[in-house]
């Protein structure tokens, strides 16, 4: 028959190992929070960077008097008159 080796570990050794694991877990948690914050920061940075290209305006002045179609804003098409004329806004509000 084989002997079973049931050596008991002293309590202070177990306590030391638990303290070490707590420190390691805390480090992993802090590293996770830093990475999570960096993820949100980079996403916000990209959103802010890309949002500056979202809006642009094209204005076109045609004096044909035939009710042509005008493209105003971001691809909006208005038939018969320009968007500035239909909203009452002048050309100074167009960029």
N, CA, C and O atoms as a GROMACS GRO file, in nm:
protein
  380
    1UNK      N    1   0.082  -0.119   0.000
    1UNK     CA    2   0.000   0.000   0.000
    1UNK      C    3   0.087   0.126   0.000
    1UNK      O    4   0.194   0.130   0.060
    2UNK      N    5   0.039   0.224  -0.068
    2UNK     CA    6   0.113   0.350  -0.071
    2UNK      C    7   0.069   0.442   0.042
    2UNK      O    8  -0.046   0.442   0.085
    3UNK      N    9   0.165   0.518   0.086
    3UNK     CA   10   0.133   0.612   0.193
    3UNK      C   11   0.080   0.742   0.133
    3UNK      O   12   0.129   0.788   0.029
    4UNK      N   13  -0.017   0.799   0.195
    4UNK     CA   14  -0.068   0.928   0.152
    4UNK      C   15   0.008   1.037   0.226
    4UNK      O   16   0.025   1.031   0.348
    5UNK      N   17   0.054   1.136   0.151
    5UNK     CA   18   0.130   1.244   0.211
    5UNK      C   19   0.034   1.360   0.238
    5UNK      O   20   0.005   1.439   0.149
    6UNK      N   21  -0.012   1.368   0.359
    6UNK     CA   22  -0.104   1.473   0.399
    6UNK      C   23  -0.030   1.578   0.480
    6UNK      O   24  -0.061   1.600   0.597
    7UNK      N   25   0.066   1.642   0.419
    7UNK     CA   26   0.141   1.744   0.491
    7UNK      C   27   0.055   1.868   0.501
    7UNK      O   28  -0.001   1.914   0.401
    8UNK      N   29   0.045   1.922   0.617
    8UNK     CA   30  -0.036   2.042   0.636
    8UNK      C   31   0.050   2.165   0.613
    8UNK      O   32   0.168   2.169   0.648
    9UNK      N   33  -0.011   2.263   0.553
    9UNK     CA   34   0.057   2.389   0.524
    9UNK      C   35   0.032   2.483   0.642
    9UNK      O   36  -0.082   2.497   0.686
   10UNK      N   37   0.136   2.546   0.692
   10UNK     CA   38   0.116   2.641   0.803
   10UNK      C   39   0.025   2.756   0.762
   10UNK      O   40   0.021   2.794   0.645
   11UNK      N   41  -0.047   2.810   0.859
   11UNK     CA   42  -0.145   2.916   0.832
   11UNK      C   43  -0.078   3.042   0.779
   11UNK      O   44  -0.132   3.107   0.690
   12UNK      N   45   0.040   3.077   0.831
   12UNK     CA   46   0.106   3.200   0.784
   12UNK      C   47   0.150   3.189   0.639
   12UNK      O   48   0.156   3.290   0.569
   13UNK      N   49   0.180   3.070   0.592
   13UNK     CA   50   0.214   3.051   0.450
   13UNK      C   51   0.089   3.069   0.364
   13UNK      O   52   0.094   3.129   0.257
   14UNK      N   53  -0.022   3.016   0.413
   14UNK     CA   54  -0.149   3.033   0.341
   14UNK      C   55  -0.188   3.180   0.338
   14UNK      O   56  -0.234   3.230   0.236
   15UNK      N   57  -0.170   3.249   0.452
   15UNK     CA   58  -0.202   3.391   0.458
   15UNK      C   59  -0.116   3.471   0.362
   15UNK      O   60  -0.165   3.562   0.295
   16UNK      N   61   0.011   3.437   0.354
   16UNK     CA   62   0.101   3.507   0.262
   16UNK      C   63   0.061   3.487   0.117
   16UNK      O   64   0.064   3.580   0.036
   17UNK      N   65   0.024   3.364   0.085
   17UNK     CA   66  -0.020   3.336  -0.053
   17UNK      C   67  -0.149   3.411  -0.085
   17UNK      O   68  -0.164   3.462  -0.196
   18UNK      N   69  -0.242   3.418   0.009
   18UNK     CA   70  -0.368   3.490  -0.014
   18UNK      C   71  -0.342   3.640  -0.030
   18UNK      O   72  -0.405   3.704  -0.114
   19UNK      N   73  -0.251   3.695   0.049
   19UNK     CA   74  -0.218   3.838   0.036
   19UNK      C   75  -0.156   3.865  -0.100
   19UNK      O   76  -0.185   3.966  -0.164
   20UNK      N   77  -0.070   3.775  -0.145
   20UNK     CA   78  -0.008   3.791  -0.276
   20UNK      C   79  -0.113   3.786  -0.388
   20UNK      O   80  -0.108   3.865  -0.482
   21UNK      N   81  -0.206   3.693  -0.377
   21UNK     CA   82  -0.312   3.683  -0.478
   21UNK      C   83  -0.401   3.807  -0.477
   21UNK      O   84  -0.446   3.852  -0.583
   22UNK      N   85  -0.428   3.863  -0.360
   22UNK     CA   86  -0.507   3.985  -0.353
   22UNK      C   87  -0.436   4.100  -0.423
   22UNK      O   88  -0.499   4.178  -0.495
   23UNK      N   89  -0.304   4.112  -0.404
   23UNK     CA   90  -0.227   4.217  -0.472
   23UNK      C   91  -0.230   4.197  -0.623
   23UNK      O   92  -0.247   4.292  -0.700
   24UNK      N   93  -0.213   4.072  -0.666
   24UNK     CA   94  -0.216   4.043  -0.810
   24UNK      C   95  -0.353   4.074  -0.868
   24UNK      O   96  -0.363   4.132  -0.976
   25UNK      N   97  -0.459   4.036  -0.798
   25UNK     CA   98  -0.595   4.064  -0.845
   25UNK      C   99  -0.620   4.214  -0.853
   25UNK      O  100  -0.684   4.262  -0.946
   26UNK      N  101  -0.569   4.287  -0.755
   26UNK     CA  102  -0.587   4.433  -0.756
   26UNK      C  103  -0.514   4.493  -0.877
   26UNK      O  104  -0.567   4.583  -0.942
   27UNK      N  105  -0.395   4.445  -0.906
   27UNK     CA  106  -0.320   4.494  -1.022
   27UNK      C  107  -0.394   4.466  -1.152
   27UNK      O  108  -0.402   4.551  -1.240
   28UNK      N  109  -0.450   4.345  -1.163
   28UNK     CA  110  -0.526   4.311  -1.284
   28UNK      C  111  -0.650   4.400  -1.297
   28UNK      O  112  -0.685   4.442  -1.407
   29UNK      N  113  -0.715   4.428  -1.185
   29UNK     CA  114  -0.835   4.512  -1.187
   29UNK      C  115  -0.799   4.655  -1.230
   29UNK      O  116  -0.870   4.714  -1.312
   30UNK      N  117  -0.690   4.708  -1.176
   30UNK     CA  118  -0.646   4.843  -1.215
   30UNK      C  119  -0.608   4.844  -1.363
   30UNK      O  120  -0.642   4.939  -1.434
   31UNK      N  121  -0.538   4.742  -1.410
   31UNK     CA  122  -0.501   4.735  -1.551
   31UNK      C  123  -0.626   4.728  -1.640
   31UNK      O  124  -0.631   4.791  -1.745
   32UNK      N  125  -0.726   4.652  -1.597
   32UNK     CA  126  -0.852   4.643  -1.671
   32UNK      C  127  -0.921   4.779  -1.678
   32UNK      O  128  -0.970   4.818  -1.784
   33UNK      N  129  -0.924   4.852  -1.566
   33UNK     CA  130  -0.987   4.984  -1.566
   33UNK      C  131  -0.913   5.080  -1.658
   33UNK      O  132  -0.976   5.159  -1.729
   34UNK      N  133  -0.782   5.076  -1.657
   34UNK     CA  134  -0.703   5.163  -1.745
   34UNK      C  135  -0.732   5.132  -1.891
   34UNK      O  136  -0.750   5.224  -1.972
   35UNK      N  137  -0.736   5.005  -1.926
   35UNK     CA  138  -0.764   4.966  -2.065
   35UNK      C  139  -0.907   5.006  -2.104
   35UNK      O  140  -0.929   5.051  -2.216
   36UNK      N  141  -1.002   4.992  -2.014
   36UNK     CA  142  -1.140   5.030  -2.042
   36UNK      C  143  -1.152   5.180  -2.064
   36UNK      O  144  -1.220   5.225  -2.156
   37UNK      N  145  -1.085   5.258  -1.980
   37UNK     CA  146  -1.087   5.404  -1.996
   37UNK      C  147  -1.020   5.444  -2.127
   37UNK      O  148  -1.068   5.533  -2.197
   38UNK      N  149  -0.910   5.378  -2.160
   38UNK     CA  150  -0.842   5.407  -2.286
   38UNK      C  151  -0.930   5.372  -2.406
   38UNK      O  152  -0.928   5.443  -2.507
   39UNK      N  153  -1.005   5.265  -2.396
   39UNK     CA  154  -1.096   5.227  -2.504
   39UNK      C  155  -1.201   5.335  -2.527
   39UNK      O  156  -1.224   5.377  -2.640
   40UNK      N  157  -1.264   5.381  -2.418
   40UNK     CA  158  -1.364   5.487  -2.432
   40UNK      C  159  -1.302   5.616  -2.482
   40UNK      O  160  -1.363   5.688  -2.562
   41UNK      N  161  -1.181   5.648  -2.437
   41UNK     CA  162  -1.114   5.771  -2.481
   41UNK      C  163  -1.081   5.766  -2.630
   41UNK      O  164  -1.101   5.864  -2.701
   42UNK      N  165  -1.031   5.652  -2.678
   42UNK     CA  166  -1.000   5.644  -2.820
   42UNK      C  167  -1.126   5.644  -2.906
   42UNK      O  168  -1.128   5.703  -3.014
   43UNK      N  169  -1.231   5.579  -2.858
   43UNK     CA  170  -1.358   5.583  -2.933
   43UNK      C  171  -1.413   5.725  -2.939
   43UNK      O  172  -1.459   5.769  -3.044
   44UNK      N  173  -1.408   5.796  -2.827
   44UNK     CA  174  -1.454   5.934  -2.826
   44UNK      C  175  -1.368   6.021  -2.917
   44UNK      O  176  -1.420   6.109  -2.986
   45UNK      N  177  -1.238   5.996  -2.917
   45UNK     CA  178  -1.150   6.072  -3.006
   45UNK      C  179  -1.182   6.050  -3.152
   45UNK      O  180  -1.185   6.145  -3.230
   46UNK      N  181  -1.207   5.925  -3.190
   46UNK     CA  182  -1.243   5.897  -3.329
   46UNK      C  183  -1.377   5.957  -3.366
   46UNK      O  184  -1.395   6.008  -3.476
   47UNK      N  185  -1.472   5.952  -3.274
   47UNK     CA  186  -1.604   6.010  -3.302
   47UNK      C  187  -1.591   6.161  -3.322
   47UNK      O  188  -1.650   6.217  -3.414
   48UNK      N  189  -1.513   6.226  -3.235
   48UNK     CA  190  -1.494   6.371  -3.251
   48UNK      C  191  -1.420   6.403  -3.379
   48UNK      O  192  -1.453   6.500  -3.448
   49UNK      N  193  -1.320   6.324  -3.412
   49UNK     CA  194  -1.244   6.347  -3.535
   49UNK      C  195  -1.333   6.330  -3.659
   49UNK      O  196  -1.331   6.414  -3.749
   50UNK      N  197  -1.410   6.223  -3.662
   50UNK     CA  198  -1.494   6.197  -3.779
   50UNK      C  199  -1.614   6.290  -3.786
   50UNK      O  200  -1.666   6.313  -3.895
   51UNK      N  201  -1.660   6.344  -3.674
   51UNK     CA  202  -1.778   6.429  -3.676
   51UNK      C  203  -1.752   6.563  -3.744
   51UNK      O  204  -1.847   6.630  -3.786
   52UNK      N  205  -1.626   6.603  -3.755
   52UNK     CA  206  -1.600   6.730  -3.821
   52UNK      C  207  -1.621   6.720  -3.972
   52UNK      O  208  -1.628   6.823  -4.039
   53UNK      N  209  -1.631   6.600  -4.025
   53UNK     CA  210  -1.651   6.582  -4.168
   53UNK      C  211  -1.795   6.551  -4.204
   53UNK      O  212  -1.827   6.532  -4.322
   54UNK      N  213  -1.884   6.546  -4.106
   54UNK     CA  214  -2.021   6.503  -4.132
   54UNK      C  215  -2.104   6.607  -4.208
   54UNK      O  216  -2.183   6.570  -4.294
   55UNK      N  217  -2.088   6.735  -4.177
   55UNK     CA  218  -2.177   6.834  -4.235
   55UNK      C  219  -2.102   6.926  -4.329
   55UNK      O  220  -2.000   6.984  -4.294
   56UNK      N  221  -2.154   6.936  -4.445
   56UNK     CA  222  -2.105   7.032  -4.542
   56UNK      C  223  -2.223   7.078  -4.626
   56UNK      O  224  -2.321   7.005  -4.642
   57UNK      N  225  -2.213   7.196  -4.677
   57UNK     CA  226  -2.324   7.254  -4.752
   57UNK      C  227  -2.276   7.296  -4.889
   57UNK      O  228  -2.166   7.347  -4.906
   58UNK      N  229  -2.363   7.275  -4.988
   58UNK     CA  230  -2.335   7.316  -5.125
   58UNK      C  231  -2.450   7.406  -5.167
   58UNK      O  232  -2.567   7.370  -5.156
   59UNK      N  233  -2.414   7.522  -5.214
   59UNK     CA  234  -2.520   7.610  -5.263
   59UNK      C  235  -2.498   7.637  -5.411
   59UNK      O  236  -2.385   7.640  -5.460
   60UNK      N  237  -2.609   7.656  -5.479
   60UNK     CA  238  -2.602   7.677  -5.623
   60UNK      C  239  -2.707   7.781  -5.657
   60UNK      O  240  -2.822   7.772  -5.615
   61UNK      N  241  -2.666   7.878  -5.732
   61UNK     CA  242  -2.757   7.984  -5.773
   61UNK      C  243  -2.779   7.974  -5.923
   61UNK      O  244  -2.685   7.980  -6.002
   62UNK      N  245  -2.904   7.959  -5.962
   62UNK     CA  246  -2.939   7.949  -6.104
   62UNK      C  247  -3.056   8.044  -6.127
   62UNK      O  248  -3.155   8.041  -6.053
   63UNK      N  249  -3.046   8.124  -6.228
   63UNK     CA  250  -3.152   8.221  -6.259
   63UNK      C  251  -3.229   8.181  -6.385
   63UNK      O  252  -3.254   8.266  -6.470
   64UNK      N  253  -3.266   8.057  -6.397
   64UNK     CA  254  -3.340   8.015  -6.516
   64UNK      C  255  -3.488   8.044  -6.504
   64UNK      O  256  -3.555   8.068  -6.605
   65UNK      N  257  -3.540   8.042  -6.380
   65UNK     CA  258  -3.682   8.069  -6.361
   65UNK      C  259  -3.770   7.954  -6.405
   65UNK      O  260  -3.891   7.972  -6.420
   66UNK      N  261  -3.713   7.836  -6.428
   66UNK     CA  262  -3.791   7.723  -6.476
   66UNK      C  263  -3.822   7.621  -6.366
   66UNK      O  264  -3.878   7.516  -6.397
   67UNK      N  265  -3.788   7.648  -6.242
   67UNK     CA  266  -3.817   7.553  -6.135
   67UNK      C  267  -3.726   7.433  -6.136
   67UNK      O  268  -3.772   7.320  -6.122
   68UNK      N  269  -3.597   7.457  -6.153
   68UNK     CA  270  -3.502   7.346  -6.155
   68UNK      C  271  -3.487   7.285  -6.015
   68UNK      O  272  -3.528   7.345  -5.915
   69UNK      N  273  -3.429   7.166  -6.010
   69UNK     CA  274  -3.404   7.100  -5.882
   69UNK      C  275  -3.270   7.148  -5.827
   69UNK      O  276  -3.171   7.152  -5.900
   70UNK      N  277  -3.269   7.183  -5.699
   70UNK     CA  278  -3.147   7.228  -5.634
   70UNK      C  279  -3.107   7.126  -5.528
   70UNK      O  280  -3.192   7.072  -5.456
   71UNK      N  281  -2.979   7.100  -5.519
   71UNK     CA  282  -2.927   7.012  -5.414
   71UNK      C  283  -2.878   7.102  -5.303
   71UNK      O  284  -2.789   7.185  -5.323
   72UNK      N  285  -2.937   7.085  -5.185
   72UNK     CA  286  -2.900   7.170  -5.071
   72UNK      C  287  -2.872   7.082  -4.950
   72UNK      O  288  -2.927   6.972  -4.939
   73UNK      N  289  -2.787   7.128  -4.860
   73UNK     CA  290  -2.756   7.052  -4.740
   73UNK      C  291  -2.674   6.930  -4.773
   73UNK      O  292  -2.582   6.936  -4.856
   74UNK      N  293  -2.705   6.819  -4.711
   74UNK     CA  294  -2.631   6.696  -4.732
   74UNK      C  295  -2.713   6.605  -4.822
   74UNK      O  296  -2.772   6.507  -4.776
   75UNK      N  297  -2.718   6.637  -4.949
   75UNK     CA  298  -2.787   6.554  -5.045
   75UNK      C  299  -2.936   6.573  -5.049
   75UNK      O  300  -3.005   6.500  -5.120
   76UNK      N  301  -2.990   6.672  -4.975
   76UNK     CA  302  -3.133   6.698  -4.981
   76UNK      C  303  -3.166   6.767  -5.113
   76UNK      O  304  -3.095   6.859  -5.154
   77UNK      N  305  -3.271   6.724  -5.177
   77UNK     CA  306  -3.309   6.783  -5.305
   77UNK      C  307  -3.440   6.856  -5.286
   77UNK      O  308  -3.537   6.801  -5.233
   78UNK      N  309  -3.442   6.980  -5.329
   78UNK     CA  310  -3.566   7.057  -5.322
   78UNK      C  311  -3.601   7.100  -5.464
   78UNK      O  312  -3.515   7.150  -5.536
   79UNK      N  313  -3.723   7.081  -5.503
   79UNK     CA  314  -3.767   7.110  -5.639
   79UNK      C  315  -3.838   7.244  -5.642
   79UNK      O  316  -3.921   7.273  -5.556
   80UNK      N  317  -3.806   7.324  -5.740
   80UNK     CA  318  -3.878   7.449  -5.761
   80UNK      C  319  -3.807   7.570  -5.705
   80UNK      O  320  -3.806   7.674  -5.771
   81UNK      N  321  -3.749   7.561  -5.589
   81UNK     CA  322  -3.678   7.675  -5.532
   81UNK      C  323  -3.568   7.623  -5.440
   81UNK      O  324  -3.570   7.507  -5.399
   82UNK      N  325  -3.474   7.707  -5.410
   82UNK     CA  326  -3.363   7.663  -5.326
   82UNK      C  327  -3.409   7.651  -5.181
   82UNK      O  328  -3.512   7.706  -5.144
   83UNK      N  329  -3.334   7.579  -5.102
   83UNK     CA  330  -3.371   7.558  -4.961
   83UNK      C  331  -3.367   7.689  -4.884
   83UNK      O  332  -3.450   7.711  -4.796
   84UNK      N  333  -3.273   7.774  -4.917
   84UNK     CA  334  -3.262   7.902  -4.847
   84UNK      C  335  -3.385   7.988  -4.873
   84UNK      O  336  -3.431   8.058  -4.784
   85UNK      N  337  -3.441   7.982  -4.995
   85UNK     CA  338  -3.559   8.061  -5.027
   85UNK      C  339  -3.683   8.004  -4.959
   85UNK      O  340  -3.770   8.081  -4.918
   86UNK      N  341  -3.693   7.874  -4.945
   86UNK     CA  342  -3.813   7.814  -4.888
   86UNK      C  343  -3.816   7.829  -4.737
   86UNK      O  344  -3.925   7.829  -4.678
   87UNK      N  345  -3.700   7.841  -4.671
   87UNK     CA  346  -3.700   7.855  -4.525
   87UNK      C  347  -3.696   7.999  -4.483
   87UNK      O  348  -3.711   8.029  -4.365
   88UNK      N  349  -3.675   8.089  -4.574
   88UNK     CA  350  -3.669   8.229  -4.541
   88UNK      C  351  -3.528   8.274  -4.503
   88UNK      O  352  -3.507   8.392  -4.476
   89UNK      N  353  -3.433   8.183  -4.501
   89UNK     CA  354  -3.297   8.217  -4.467
   89UNK      C  355  -3.225   8.267  -4.591
   89UNK      O  356  -3.249   8.219  -4.702
   90UNK      N  357  -3.139   8.362  -4.571
   90UNK     CA  358  -3.065   8.416  -4.683
   90UNK      C  359  -2.940   8.335  -4.711
   90UNK      O  360  -2.913   8.234  -4.646
   91UNK      N  361  -2.865   8.381  -4.808
   91UNK     CA  362  -2.743   8.311  -4.848
   91UNK      C  363  -2.634   8.324  -4.742
   91UNK      O  364  -2.538   8.248  -4.743
   92UNK      N  365  -2.648   8.421  -4.648
   92UNK     CA  366  -2.546   8.437  -4.544
   92UNK      C  367  -2.548   8.321  -4.444
   92UNK      O  368  -2.450   8.302  -4.372
   93UNK      N  369  -2.655   8.244  -4.437
   93UNK     CA  370  -2.661   8.128  -4.346
   93UNK      C  371  -2.603   8.003  -4.409
   93UNK      O  372  -2.580   7.904  -4.339
   94UNK      N  373  -2.579   8.006  -4.538
   94UNK     CA  374  -2.522   7.892  -4.607
   94UNK      C  375  -2.371   7.897  -4.595
   94UNK      O  376  -2.311   8.004  -4.607
   95UNK      N  377  -2.307   7.781  -4.572
   95UNK     CA  378  -2.160   7.776  -4.567
   95UNK      C  379  -2.108   7.725  -4.697
   95UNK      O  380  -1.986   7.712  -4.714
   0.00000   0.00000   0.00000
